[in-house]
Amino acid sequence: MDLELDRAVEVLERTPATLRALLSGLSTTWTHTSGEANSWSPYVIVGHLIHGEETDWIPRARIILEHGEARPFEPFDRFAQLDRLEDQPLDRLLDSFAELRCEKLAQLRAMKLTPAQLDLRGMHPALGVVTLRQLIATWVVHDLNHIAQTARVMSKHYSDAVGPWKAYLPILTR
C-alpha cells in the first residue's frame, strides 16, 4: 500500500491512547523492566517516542519542505531518552506523549501536503536521499514497531511461566 496521508494519521493519532490503555496503572515490574536482556522497557519506549515527537518527524518534514536535499537532517539520537527521563511517573510521560502527538498532528494537517510535496526529497545523514512520503510512512511504522516491542518485552516476563505453550506463542520465540 502506498502512503495515504489520511490513513497514516488514523494510526498516528491512536498510538498515545493505545499505549495508555496498555500501560497506565500497571506496576513498575511491567513498565520499568523489559523481561529480556538488551531491550528497552515500556517506560523507556515511551520516552523514546516523546523524543521523536520533539526532534524527528515534523522537524524533518519542515527541512524537506524548506530546504530539500540541500540541508541534511540532524542525526537522531535513538538513546537520548535514557538521559532525559529523570524518573518521571509513567502517566506523566503518557500525557506528554499524547499532548506532543496532538500538537504534531495539528502541524502536519496545517501543512496541507499535496502529492507533489510528499514526493519532495530530503537528505538523511545515514540513509541518503529520502522522500517526505517515506518519512511519514516511517513515522507510522515506527509507532507500530514500538507498540509491538512493548507487547513483546512485556510478554517475555512470562516466557518460562507459560510452560509448553511457548511453542504456540511466536511473540516469545521470535
Rosetta constraint file for C-alpha pairs under 8 A:
AtomPair CA 3 CA 7 HARMONIC 7.63 0.50
AtomPair CA 3 CA 8 HARMONIC 7.00 0.50
AtomPair CA 3 CA 133 HARMONIC 6.61 0.50
AtomPair CA 3 CA 134 HARMONIC 7.97 0.50
AtomPair CA 3 CA 136 HARMONIC 7.97 0.50
AtomPair CA 3 CA 137 HARMONIC 6.16 0.50
AtomPair CA 4 CA 8 HARMONIC 6.20 0.50
AtomPair CA 5 CA 9 HARMONIC 6.22 0.50
AtomPair CA 6 CA 10 HARMONIC 6.39 0.50
AtomPair CA 7 CA 11 HARMONIC 6.96 0.50
AtomPair CA 8 CA 12 HARMONIC 6.31 0.50
AtomPair CA 8 CA 136 HARMONIC 7.52 0.50
AtomPair CA 8 CA 137 HARMONIC 6.97 0.50
AtomPair CA 8 CA 140 HARMONIC 6.19 0.50
AtomPair CA 9 CA 13 HARMONIC 5.81 0.50
AtomPair CA 9 CA 105 HARMONIC 7.48 0.50
AtomPair CA 10 CA 14 HARMONIC 6.66 0.50
AtomPair CA 11 CA 15 HARMONIC 6.48 0.50
AtomPair CA 11 CA 140 HARMONIC 6.57 0.50
AtomPair CA 12 CA 101 HARMONIC 7.84 0.50
AtomPair CA 12 CA 105 HARMONIC 7.97 0.50
AtomPair CA 12 CA 139 HARMONIC 7.83 0.50
AtomPair CA 12 CA 140 HARMONIC 6.01 0.50
AtomPair CA 12 CA 143 HARMONIC 7.22 0.50
AtomPair CA 13 CA 101 HARMONIC 7.12 0.50
AtomPair CA 13 CA 102 HARMONIC 7.18 0.50
AtomPair CA 13 CA 105 HARMONIC 7.45 0.50
AtomPair CA 14 CA 18 HARMONIC 6.07 0.50
AtomPair CA 15 CA 19 HARMONIC 6.20 0.50
AtomPair CA 15 CA 143 HARMONIC 6.73 0.50
AtomPair CA 15 CA 144 HARMONIC 7.99 0.50
AtomPair CA 15 CA 147 HARMONIC 7.86 0.50
AtomPair CA 16 CA 20 HARMONIC 6.10 0.50
AtomPair CA 16 CA 94 HARMONIC 6.92 0.50
AtomPair CA 16 CA 97 HARMONIC 6.53 0.50
AtomPair CA 16 CA 98 HARMONIC 5.16 0.50
AtomPair CA 16 CA 101 HARMONIC 7.58 0.50
AtomPair CA 17 CA 21 HARMONIC 6.00 0.50
AtomPair CA 17 CA 98 HARMONIC 7.56 0.50
AtomPair CA 18 CA 22 HARMONIC 6.25 0.50
AtomPair CA 19 CA 23 HARMONIC 5.88 0.50
AtomPair CA 19 CA 24 HARMONIC 7.82 0.50
AtomPair CA 19 CA 94 HARMONIC 7.62 0.50
AtomPair CA 19 CA 147 HARMONIC 7.12 0.50
AtomPair CA 20 CA 24 HARMONIC 5.15 0.50
AtomPair CA 20 CA 91 HARMONIC 7.90 0.50
AtomPair CA 20 CA 94 HARMONIC 6.36 0.50
AtomPair CA 23 CA 31 HARMONIC 6.81 0.50
AtomPair CA 23 CA 42 HARMONIC 7.79 0.50
AtomPair CA 24 CA 90 HARMONIC 7.32 0.50
AtomPair CA 24 CA 91 HARMONIC 6.18 0.50
AtomPair CA 25 CA 91 HARMONIC 7.90 0.50
AtomPair CA 26 CA 30 HARMONIC 6.37 0.50
AtomPair CA 26 CA 31 HARMONIC 6.75 0.50
AtomPair CA 27 CA 31 HARMONIC 6.55 0.50
AtomPair CA 28 CA 32 HARMONIC 4.98 0.50
AtomPair CA 28 CA 33 HARMONIC 7.26 0.50
AtomPair CA 29 CA 33 HARMONIC 5.92 0.50
AtomPair CA 30 CA 34 HARMONIC 7.62 0.50
AtomPair CA 30 CA 42 HARMONIC 7.75 0.50
AtomPair CA 30 CA 154 HARMONIC 6.23 0.50
AtomPair CA 31 CA 41 HARMONIC 6.14 0.50
AtomPair CA 31 CA 42 HARMONIC 5.09 0.50
AtomPair CA 31 CA 43 HARMONIC 5.45 0.50
AtomPair CA 31 CA 154 HARMONIC 7.90 0.50
AtomPair CA 32 CA 41 HARMONIC 5.24 0.50
AtomPair CA 32 CA 42 HARMONIC 6.37 0.50
AtomPair CA 32 CA 43 HARMONIC 5.45 0.50
AtomPair CA 32 CA 44 HARMONIC 7.54 0.50
AtomPair CA 33 CA 40 HARMONIC 7.56 0.50
AtomPair CA 33 CA 41 HARMONIC 4.81 0.50
AtomPair CA 33 CA 42 HARMONIC 7.41 0.50
AtomPair CA 34 CA 39 HARMONIC 6.05 0.50
AtomPair CA 34 CA 40 HARMONIC 5.76 0.50
AtomPair CA 34 CA 41 HARMONIC 4.22 0.50
AtomPair CA 34 CA 42 HARMONIC 7.05 0.50
AtomPair CA 34 CA 153 HARMONIC 4.95 0.50
AtomPair CA 34 CA 154 HARMONIC 6.39 0.50
AtomPair CA 34 CA 156 HARMONIC 7.51 0.50
AtomPair CA 34 CA 157 HARMONIC 7.61 0.50
AtomPair CA 35 CA 41 HARMONIC 7.97 0.50
AtomPair CA 35 CA 153 HARMONIC 5.52 0.50
AtomPair CA 35 CA 154 HARMONIC 6.33 0.50
AtomPair CA 35 CA 155 HARMONIC 7.50 0.50
AtomPair CA 35 CA 156 HARMONIC 4.87 0.50
AtomPair CA 35 CA 157 HARMONIC 4.61 0.50
AtomPair CA 36 CA 153 HARMONIC 6.51 0.50
AtomPair CA 36 CA 156 HARMONIC 6.27 0.50
AtomPair CA 36 CA 157 HARMONIC 7.70 0.50
AtomPair CA 39 CA 153 HARMONIC 7.48 0.50
AtomPair CA 40 CA 44 HARMONIC 5.73 0.50
AtomPair CA 40 CA 45 HARMONIC 6.21 0.50
AtomPair CA 40 CA 153 HARMONIC 7.78 0.50
AtomPair CA 41 CA 45 HARMONIC 6.25 0.50
AtomPair CA 41 CA 150 HARMONIC 7.32 0.50
AtomPair CA 41 CA 153 HARMONIC 6.93 0.50
AtomPair CA 42 CA 46 HARMONIC 6.27 0.50
AtomPair CA 42 CA 150 HARMONIC 5.36 0.50
AtomPair CA 42 CA 153 HARMONIC 7.66 0.50
AtomPair CA 42 CA 154 HARMONIC 7.84 0.50
AtomPair CA 43 CA 47 HARMONIC 6.47 0.50
AtomPair CA 43 CA 90 HARMONIC 6.41 0.50
AtomPair CA 44 CA 48 HARMONIC 6.15 0.50
AtomPair CA 44 CA 81 HARMONIC 6.90 0.50
AtomPair CA 44 CA 82 HARMONIC 7.00 0.50
AtomPair CA 44 CA 85 HARMONIC 7.83 0.50
AtomPair CA 45 CA 49 HARMONIC 6.29 0.50
AtomPair CA 45 CA 146 HARMONIC 6.83 0.50
AtomPair CA 45 CA 150 HARMONIC 7.34 0.50
AtomPair CA 46 CA 50 HARMONIC 6.30 0.50
AtomPair CA 46 CA 93 HARMONIC 6.84 0.50
AtomPair CA 46 CA 94 HARMONIC 6.99 0.50
AtomPair CA 46 CA 97 HARMONIC 7.38 0.50
AtomPair CA 47 CA 51 HARMONIC 6.30 0.50
AtomPair CA 47 CA 81 HARMONIC 5.29 0.50
AtomPair CA 47 CA 82 HARMONIC 7.82 0.50
AtomPair CA 47 CA 84 HARMONIC 7.99 0.50
AtomPair CA 47 CA 85 HARMONIC 6.58 0.50
AtomPair CA 47 CA 93 HARMONIC 6.90 0.50
AtomPair CA 48 CA 52 HARMONIC 6.26 0.50
AtomPair CA 48 CA 78 HARMONIC 7.07 0.50
AtomPair CA 48 CA 79 HARMONIC 7.24 0.50
AtomPair CA 48 CA 80 HARMONIC 7.41 0.50
AtomPair CA 48 CA 81 HARMONIC 5.37 0.50
AtomPair CA 49 CA 53 HARMONIC 6.31 0.50
AtomPair CA 49 CA 97 HARMONIC 7.14 0.50
AtomPair CA 49 CA 143 HARMONIC 7.89 0.50
AtomPair CA 50 CA 54 HARMONIC 6.37 0.50
AtomPair CA 50 CA 93 HARMONIC 7.87 0.50
AtomPair CA 50 CA 96 HARMONIC 7.27 0.50
AtomPair CA 50 CA 97 HARMONIC 5.29 0.50
AtomPair CA 50 CA 100 HARMONIC 7.35 0.50
AtomPair CA 51 CA 55 HARMONIC 6.12 0.50
AtomPair CA 51 CA 56 HARMONIC 7.69 0.50
AtomPair CA 51 CA 80 HARMONIC 7.22 0.50
AtomPair CA 51 CA 81 HARMONIC 6.43 0.50
AtomPair CA 52 CA 56 HARMONIC 4.85 0.50
AtomPair CA 52 CA 57 HARMONIC 6.70 0.50
AtomPair CA 53 CA 57 HARMONIC 6.34 0.50
AtomPair CA 53 CA 58 HARMONIC 7.44 0.50
AtomPair CA 53 CA 97 HARMONIC 7.77 0.50
AtomPair CA 53 CA 100 HARMONIC 6.39 0.50
AtomPair CA 53 CA 101 HARMONIC 6.62 0.50
AtomPair CA 53 CA 104 HARMONIC 7.12 0.50
AtomPair CA 54 CA 59 HARMONIC 7.91 0.50
AtomPair CA 54 CA 100 HARMONIC 7.53 0.50
AtomPair CA 55 CA 59 HARMONIC 6.11 0.50
AtomPair CA 55 CA 60 HARMONIC 7.95 0.50
AtomPair CA 55 CA 76 HARMONIC 7.49 0.50
AtomPair CA 56 CA 60 HARMONIC 5.77 0.50
AtomPair CA 56 CA 76 HARMONIC 6.87 0.50
AtomPair CA 57 CA 61 HARMONIC 6.15 0.50
AtomPair CA 57 CA 135 HARMONIC 7.16 0.50
AtomPair CA 57 CA 136 HARMONIC 7.32 0.50
AtomPair CA 57 CA 139 HARMONIC 6.75 0.50
AtomPair CA 58 CA 62 HARMONIC 6.14 0.50
AtomPair CA 58 CA 104 HARMONIC 6.60 0.50
AtomPair CA 58 CA 107 HARMONIC 7.63 0.50
AtomPair CA 58 CA 108 HARMONIC 7.11 0.50
AtomPair CA 59 CA 63 HARMONIC 6.37 0.50
AtomPair CA 60 CA 64 HARMONIC 6.31 0.50
AtomPair CA 60 CA 73 HARMONIC 6.24 0.50
AtomPair CA 61 CA 65 HARMONIC 6.25 0.50
AtomPair CA 61 CA 132 HARMONIC 6.24 0.50
AtomPair CA 61 CA 135 HARMONIC 7.46 0.50
AtomPair CA 62 CA 66 HARMONIC 5.89 0.50
AtomPair CA 63 CA 67 HARMONIC 5.40 0.50
AtomPair CA 63 CA 68 HARMONIC 6.54 0.50
AtomPair CA 63 CA 71 HARMONIC 7.05 0.50
AtomPair CA 63 CA 72 HARMONIC 7.96 0.50
AtomPair CA 63 CA 73 HARMONIC 7.11 0.50
AtomPair CA 63 CA 122 HARMONIC 7.30 0.50
AtomPair CA 64 CA 68 HARMONIC 4.32 0.50
AtomPair CA 64 CA 69 HARMONIC 6.98 0.50
AtomPair CA 64 CA 120 HARMONIC 6.67 0.50
AtomPair CA 64 CA 121 HARMONIC 6.13 0.50
AtomPair CA 64 CA 122 HARMONIC 4.86 0.50
AtomPair CA 64 CA 123 HARMONIC 7.99 0.50
AtomPair CA 64 CA 131 HARMONIC 7.89 0.50
AtomPair CA 64 CA 132 HARMONIC 6.72 0.50
AtomPair CA 65 CA 117 HARMONIC 7.32 0.50
AtomPair CA 65 CA 120 HARMONIC 7.14 0.50
AtomPair CA 67 CA 71 HARMONIC 5.73 0.50
AtomPair CA 67 CA 122 HARMONIC 7.69 0.50
AtomPair CA 68 CA 120 HARMONIC 6.75 0.50
AtomPair CA 68 CA 121 HARMONIC 5.45 0.50
AtomPair CA 68 CA 122 HARMONIC 4.72 0.50
AtomPair CA 68 CA 123 HARMONIC 7.35 0.50
AtomPair CA 69 CA 121 HARMONIC 5.97 0.50
AtomPair CA 69 CA 122 HARMONIC 4.24 0.50
AtomPair CA 69 CA 123 HARMONIC 4.87 0.50
AtomPair CA 69 CA 129 HARMONIC 7.20 0.50
AtomPair CA 70 CA 122 HARMONIC 7.59 0.50
AtomPair CA 70 CA 123 HARMONIC 7.45 0.50
AtomPair CA 71 CA 122 HARMONIC 7.52 0.50
AtomPair CA 71 CA 123 HARMONIC 6.84 0.50
AtomPair CA 72 CA 122 HARMONIC 6.80 0.50
AtomPair CA 72 CA 123 HARMONIC 4.58 0.50
AtomPair CA 72 CA 124 HARMONIC 5.82 0.50
AtomPair CA 72 CA 125 HARMONIC 6.13 0.50
AtomPair CA 73 CA 122 HARMONIC 7.70 0.50
AtomPair CA 73 CA 123 HARMONIC 6.22 0.50
AtomPair CA 73 CA 124 HARMONIC 5.48 0.50
AtomPair CA 73 CA 125 HARMONIC 6.20 0.50
AtomPair CA 74 CA 125 HARMONIC 7.20 0.50
AtomPair CA 75 CA 124 HARMONIC 7.91 0.50
AtomPair CA 75 CA 125 HARMONIC 6.19 0.50
AtomPair CA 79 CA 83 HARMONIC 7.90 0.50
AtomPair CA 80 CA 84 HARMONIC 6.70 0.50
AtomPair CA 81 CA 85 HARMONIC 5.92 0.50
AtomPair CA 88 CA 92 HARMONIC 6.63 0.50
AtomPair CA 88 CA 93 HARMONIC 6.91 0.50
AtomPair CA 89 CA 93 HARMONIC 6.61 0.50
AtomPair CA 90 CA 94 HARMONIC 6.14 0.50
AtomPair CA 91 CA 95 HARMONIC 6.13 0.50
AtomPair CA 92 CA 96 HARMONIC 6.15 0.50
AtomPair CA 93 CA 97 HARMONIC 6.06 0.50
AtomPair CA 94 CA 98 HARMONIC 6.14 0.50
AtomPair CA 95 CA 99 HARMONIC 6.16 0.50
AtomPair CA 96 CA 100 HARMONIC 6.06 0.50
AtomPair CA 97 CA 101 HARMONIC 5.99 0.50
AtomPair CA 98 CA 102 HARMONIC 6.14 0.50
AtomPair CA 99 CA 103 HARMONIC 6.23 0.50
AtomPair CA 100 CA 104 HARMONIC 6.04 0.50
AtomPair CA 101 CA 105 HARMONIC 5.98 0.50
AtomPair CA 102 CA 106 HARMONIC 6.20 0.50
AtomPair CA 103 CA 107 HARMONIC 6.34 0.50
AtomPair CA 104 CA 108 HARMONIC 6.14 0.50
AtomPair CA 105 CA 109 HARMONIC 6.09 0.50
AtomPair CA 106 CA 110 HARMONIC 6.12 0.50
AtomPair CA 107 CA 111 HARMONIC 6.44 0.50
AtomPair CA 108 CA 112 HARMONIC 7.31 0.50
AtomPair CA 109 CA 113 HARMONIC 7.75 0.50
AtomPair CA 113 CA 117 HARMONIC 5.87 0.50
AtomPair CA 113 CA 118 HARMONIC 6.59 0.50
AtomPair CA 114 CA 118 HARMONIC 6.33 0.50
AtomPair CA 115 CA 119 HARMONIC 6.56 0.50
AtomPair CA 116 CA 120 HARMONIC 6.79 0.50
AtomPair CA 117 CA 132 HARMONIC 7.32 0.50
AtomPair CA 118 CA 131 HARMONIC 6.74 0.50
AtomPair CA 118 CA 132 HARMONIC 4.87 0.50
AtomPair CA 118 CA 133 HARMONIC 4.66 0.50
AtomPair CA 119 CA 131 HARMONIC 5.50 0.50
AtomPair CA 119 CA 132 HARMONIC 6.01 0.50
AtomPair CA 119 CA 133 HARMONIC 5.99 0.50
AtomPair CA 120 CA 131 HARMONIC 5.44 0.50
AtomPair CA 120 CA 132 HARMONIC 5.85 0.50
AtomPair CA 120 CA 133 HARMONIC 7.93 0.50
AtomPair CA 121 CA 129 HARMONIC 6.38 0.50
AtomPair CA 121 CA 130 HARMONIC 5.47 0.50
AtomPair CA 121 CA 131 HARMONIC 4.26 0.50
AtomPair CA 121 CA 132 HARMONIC 6.30 0.50
AtomPair CA 122 CA 129 HARMONIC 5.69 0.50
AtomPair CA 122 CA 130 HARMONIC 5.38 0.50
AtomPair CA 122 CA 131 HARMONIC 5.97 0.50
AtomPair CA 122 CA 132 HARMONIC 7.26 0.50
AtomPair CA 123 CA 127 HARMONIC 7.75 0.50
AtomPair CA 123 CA 128 HARMONIC 5.27 0.50
AtomPair CA 123 CA 129 HARMONIC 4.71 0.50
AtomPair CA 123 CA 130 HARMONIC 6.14 0.50
AtomPair CA 124 CA 128 HARMONIC 4.84 0.50
AtomPair CA 124 CA 129 HARMONIC 6.13 0.50
AtomPair CA 124 CA 130 HARMONIC 6.61 0.50
AtomPair CA 130 CA 134 HARMONIC 6.43 0.50
AtomPair CA 130 CA 135 HARMONIC 7.20 0.50
AtomPair CA 131 CA 135 HARMONIC 6.31 0.50
AtomPair CA 132 CA 136 HARMONIC 6.28 0.50
AtomPair CA 133 CA 137 HARMONIC 6.22 0.50
AtomPair CA 134 CA 138 HARMONIC 5.96 0.50
AtomPair CA 135 CA 139 HARMONIC 6.27 0.50
AtomPair CA 136 CA 140 HARMONIC 6.57 0.50
AtomPair CA 137 CA 141 HARMONIC 6.37 0.50
AtomPair CA 138 CA 142 HARMONIC 5.72 0.50
AtomPair CA 139 CA 143 HARMONIC 6.34 0.50
AtomPair CA 140 CA 144 HARMONIC 6.42 0.50
AtomPair CA 141 CA 145 HARMONIC 5.86 0.50
AtomPair CA 142 CA 146 HARMONIC 6.29 0.50
AtomPair CA 143 CA 147 HARMONIC 6.23 0.50
AtomPair CA 144 CA 148 HARMONIC 6.14 0.50
AtomPair CA 145 CA 149 HARMONIC 6.04 0.50
AtomPair CA 146 CA 150 HARMONIC 5.96 0.50
AtomPair CA 147 CA 151 HARMONIC 6.42 0.50
AtomPair CA 148 CA 152 HARMONIC 6.06 0.50
AtomPair CA 149 CA 153 HARMONIC 6.09 0.50
AtomPair CA 150 CA 154 HARMONIC 6.18 0.50
AtomPair CA 151 CA 155 HARMONIC 6.03 0.50
AtomPair CA 152 CA 156 HARMONIC 6.31 0.50
AtomPair CA 152 CA 171 HARMONIC 5.90 0.50
AtomPair CA 152 CA 172 HARMONIC 7.17 0.50
AtomPair CA 153 CA 157 HARMONIC 7.18 0.50
AtomPair CA 154 CA 158 HARMONIC 7.98 0.50
AtomPair CA 155 CA 159 HARMONIC 6.65 0.50
AtomPair CA 155 CA 171 HARMONIC 7.16 0.50
AtomPair CA 155 CA 172 HARMONIC 6.74 0.50
AtomPair CA 156 CA 172 HARMONIC 6.17 0.50
AtomPair CA 158 CA 162 HARMONIC 6.14 0.50
AtomPair CA 159 CA 163 HARMONIC 7.75 0.50
AtomPair CA 159 CA 166 HARMONIC 6.95 0.50
AtomPair CA 159 CA 172 HARMONIC 6.15 0.50
AtomPair CA 160 CA 166 HARMONIC 7.81 0.50
AtomPair CA 162 CA 166 HARMONIC 5.94 0.50
AtomPair CA 165 CA 169 HARMONIC 6.73 0.50
AtomPair CA 166 CA 170 HARMONIC 7.58 0.50
AtomPair CA 166 CA 172 HARMONIC 6.61 0.50
AtomPair CA 166 CA 173 HARMONIC 7.37 0.50
AtomPair CA 167 CA 173 HARMONIC 7.57 0.50
AtomPair CA 169 CA 173 HARMONIC 6.88 0.50
AtomPair CA 170 CA 174 HARMONIC 5.74 0.50
